[in-house]
Amino acid sequence: MSFAVVNGSTFAVHLLLTCSATDFMATRVWGETNIGVLALLFQGSLLVWTAVRYDRRADEGHAPQEEGEYR
């Protein structure tokens, strides 16, 4: 459940900022990179990080595999 809560709330905040604070999200940080691009990169890295944690936690509940068995 925490996977959906974290990523859903992050997506909601990003969507609200994109719709309501367009000038803020378009603020250039360096070169052609703006705050919107940085927020999107942060959201993507958070998605991958929580997915990896969720996958590891889900694997802990399974019994260990036997020696000759492949995944």
NUDOPA-489197 format. One line per 2 residues: number of its first residue (from 0); for each residue y, z, x of N, C-alpha, C, O. Coordinates in nm, 2 decimals, decimal comma. Each point is the difference from the previous one (the first is absolute). Layout:
<sites>
NUM = Y Z X Y Z X Y Z X Y Z X; ...
</sites>
This chain:
<sites>
0 = -0,12 0,00 0,08 0,12 0,00 -0,08 0,13 0,00 0,09 0,10 -0,06 -0,04; -0,11 0,13 0,15 0,12 0,00 0,08 0,04 -0,14 0,06 0,12 -0,02 0,02
2 = -0,22 -0,06 0,00 0,03 -0,14 0,04 0,09 -0,07 -0,10 0,10 -0,06 0,04; -0,14 0,07 -0,17 0,08 -0,07 -0,10 0,14 0,06 -0,02 0,10 -0,07 -0,02
4 = -0,09 0,20 0,03 0,12 0,07 -0,02 0,10 -0,03 0,12 0,12 -0,03 -0,03; -0,17 0,04 0,15 0,09 -0,03 0,11 0,05 -0,14 0,00 0,12 -0,03 0,01
6 = -0,21 -0,07 -0,02 0,04 -0,14 0,01 0,07 -0,04 -0,13 0,09 -0,09 0,01; -0,13 0,14 -0,12 0,08 -0,03 -0,13 0,14 0,05 0,00 0,09 -0,07 -0,04
8 = -0,07 0,19 0,09 0,14 0,05 0,01 0,08 -0,07 0,10 0,12 -0,02 -0,02; -0,18 -0,01 0,14 0,07 -0,08 0,10 0,04 -0,14 -0,06 0,11 -0,04 0,03
10 = -0,20 -0,02 -0,10 0,03 -0,13 -0,06 0,11 0,01 -0,10 0,09 -0,08 -0,01; -0,09 0,19 -0,07 0,10 0,02 -0,10 0,14 0,02 0,06 0,10 -0,06 -0,05
12 = -0,10 0,14 0,15 0,13 0,02 0,07 0,05 -0,12 0,06 0,12 -0,04 -0,01; -0,20 -0,04 0,08 0,04 -0,13 0,06 0,05 -0,09 -0,11 0,10 -0,07 0,02
14 = -0,17 0,06 -0,13 0,04 -0,09 -0,11 0,13 0,04 -0,06 0,09 -0,09 -0,02; -0,07 0,22 0,00 0,13 0,05 -0,06 0,11 -0,03 0,10 0,11 -0,04 -0,04
16 = -0,13 0,07 0,17 0,11 -0,03 0,09 0,03 -0,15 0,01 0,12 -0,04 0,01; -0,22 -0,04 -0,01 0,02 -0,15 0,00 0,08 -0,05 -0,12 0,08 -0,08 0,01
18 = -0,11 0,14 -0,13 0,07 -0,05 -0,12 0,14 0,06 -0,01 0,09 -0,07 -0,05; -0,07 0,19 0,09 0,12 0,07 -0,03 0,10 0,01 0,12 0,12 0,01 -0,02
20 = -0,17 -0,01 0,14 0,08 0,01 0,12 -0,01 -0,12 0,09 -0,04 0,01 0,12; 0,07 -0,13 -0,17 -0,02 -0,12 0,08 0,09 0,00 0,12 -0,05 -0,05 0,11
22 = 0,17 0,10 -0,12 0,09 0,00 0,12 -0,06 0,09 0,11 0,01 -0,03 0,12; -0,06 0,15 -0,16 -0,06 0,09 0,10 -0,12 -0,07 0,06 -0,02 0,01 0,12
24 = -0,07 -0,07 -0,20 -0,12 -0,06 0,06 0,03 -0,12 0,09 -0,08 -0,03 0,08; 0,19 -0,03 -0,11 0,04 -0,12 0,08 0,08 0,04 0,13 0,04 -0,09 0,07
26 = -0,02 0,22 -0,05 0,08 0,04 0,12 -0,08 -0,04 0,13 -0,12 0,04 0,01; 0,18 -0,11 0,08 -0,07 -0,04 0,12 -0,01 0,11 0,10 0,10 0,08 0,02
28 = -0,21 -0,07 0,04 -0,03 0,11 0,10 0,02 -0,07 0,14 0,08 0,06 0,08; -0,15 -0,16 -0,05 0,02 -0,08 0,12 -0,04 -0,14 -0,03 -0,11 -0,02 -0,06
30 = 0,18 -0,08 0,11 -0,03 -0,14 -0,02 -0,01 -0,03 -0,15 0,09 0,03 -0,08; -0,20 -0,10 0,04 -0,03 -0,03 -0,14 -0,08 0,10 -0,07 -0,03 -0,01 -0,12
32 = 0,00 0,12 0,19 -0,08 0,11 -0,06 0,09 0,09 -0,08 0,11 0,05 0,05; -0,15 -0,02 -0,18 0,08 0,08 -0,08 -0,08 0,12 -0,05 -0,12 0,01 0,03
34 = 0,18 0,08 -0,10 -0,06 0,12 -0,05 -0,12 -0,03 -0,09 -0,10 0,07 0,00; 0,12 -0,17 -0,08 -0,11 -0,04 -0,10 -0,13 -0,05 0,08 -0,11 0,04 -0,04
36 = 0,13 -0,11 0,15 -0,12 -0,04 0,08 -0,06 0,13 0,06 -0,13 0,01 0,00; 0,21 0,08 0,05 -0,06 0,12 0,06 -0,07 0,08 -0,10 -0,10 0,06 0,03
38 = 0,16 -0,05 -0,15 -0,07 0,08 -0,11 -0,13 -0,07 -0,04 -0,10 0,07 -0,03; 0,09 -0,20 0,03 -0,12 -0,07 -0,04 -0,11 0,02 0,11 -0,11 0,02 -0,03
40 = 0,15 -0,02 0,16 -0,09 0,03 0,11 -0,05 0,14 -0,01 -0,12 0,03 0,03; 0,21 0,07 -0,06 -0,04 0,14 -0,01 -0,10 0,01 -0,12 -0,10 0,07 0,01
42 = 0,13 -0,13 -0,12 -0,09 0,00 -0,12 -0,14 -0,06 0,04 -0,10 0,06 -0,04; 0,10 -0,17 0,11 -0,13 -0,06 0,04 -0,08 0,09 0,09 -0,12 0,01 -0,01
44 = 0,19 0,05 0,11 -0,07 0,09 0,09 -0,05 0,12 -0,07 -0,11 0,05 0,04; 0,18 0,00 -0,13 -0,04 0,12 -0,08 -0,12 -0,04 -0,08 -0,10 0,09 -0,02
46 = 0,09 -0,21 -0,04 -0,11 -0,04 -0,08 -0,13 -0,01 0,09 -0,10 0,05 -0,04; 0,11 -0,11 0,16 -0,11 -0,01 0,09 -0,05 0,14 0,04 -0,12 0,03 0,00
48 = 0,22 0,06 0,04 -0,04 0,13 0,05 -0,07 0,08 -0,11 -0,10 0,07 0,03; 0,15 -0,07 -0,16 -0,07 0,08 -0,10 -0,13 -0,07 -0,04 -0,09 0,08 -0,03
50 = 0,08 -0,21 0,04 -0,13 -0,06 -0,03 -0,11 0,04 0,11 -0,11 0,02 -0,04; 0,15 -0,01 0,16 -0,09 0,04 0,11 -0,04 0,14 -0,02 -0,12 0,04 0,01
52 = 0,21 0,05 -0,05 -0,03 0,14 -0,02 -0,09 0,01 -0,12 -0,09 0,08 0,00; 0,12 -0,15 -0,11 -0,08 0,00 -0,12 -0,15 -0,04 0,03 -0,09 0,05 -0,05
54 = 0,08 -0,16 0,13 -0,13 -0,05 0,03 -0,08 0,10 0,09 -0,12 0,01 -0,03; 0,18 0,05 0,12 -0,06 0,10 0,09 -0,05 0,12 -0,09 -0,11 0,05 0,02
56 = 0,20 -0,01 -0,11 -0,04 0,11 -0,08 -0,11 -0,03 -0,10 -0,09 0,08 -0,03; 0,08 -0,20 -0,02 -0,10 -0,05 -0,09 -0,13 -0,01 0,08 -0,11 0,03 -0,06
58 = 0,11 -0,07 0,19 -0,12 -0,01 0,08 -0,06 0,14 0,03 -0,12 0,00 0,02; 0,20 0,10 -0,01 -0,05 0,13 0,03 -0,10 0,05 -0,11 -0,09 0,09 0,03
60 = 0,10 -0,13 -0,15 -0,08 0,05 -0,11 -0,14 -0,07 0,00 -0,09 0,05 -0,07; 0,07 -0,15 0,14 -0,13 -0,07 0,01 -0,09 0,07 0,10 0,04 0,06 0,10
62 = -0,17 -0,07 -0,13 -0,10 0,05 0,09 0,00 -0,09 0,13 0,02 -0,12 -0,01; -0,06 0,18 0,12 -0,01 -0,08 0,13 -0,11 -0,10 -0,02 -0,10 0,02 -0,06
64 = 0,13 -0,14 0,12 -0,10 -0,11 -0,01 -0,11 0,02 0,10 0,02 0,07 0,11; -0,13 -0,12 -0,14 -0,12 0,01 0,09 0,02 -0,10 0,12 0,09 -0,08 0,00
66 = -0,17 0,10 0,10 0,02 -0,07 0,13 0,00 -0,16 -0,01 0,08 -0,06 0,05; -0,18 0,01 -0,12 -0,01 -0,15 -0,01 0,08 -0,06 -0,11 0,00 -0,12 -0,01
68 = 0,07 0,19 -0,06 0,07 -0,05 -0,12 0,14 -0,05 0,04 0,08 0,08 0,07; -0,04 -0,19 -0,11 0,14 -0,06 0,03 0,08 0,02 -0,12 -0,04 0,01 -0,12
70 = 0,17 -0,01 0,14 0,10 0,01 -0,11 0,02 -0,13 -0,07 0,07 -0,01 -0,09
</sites>
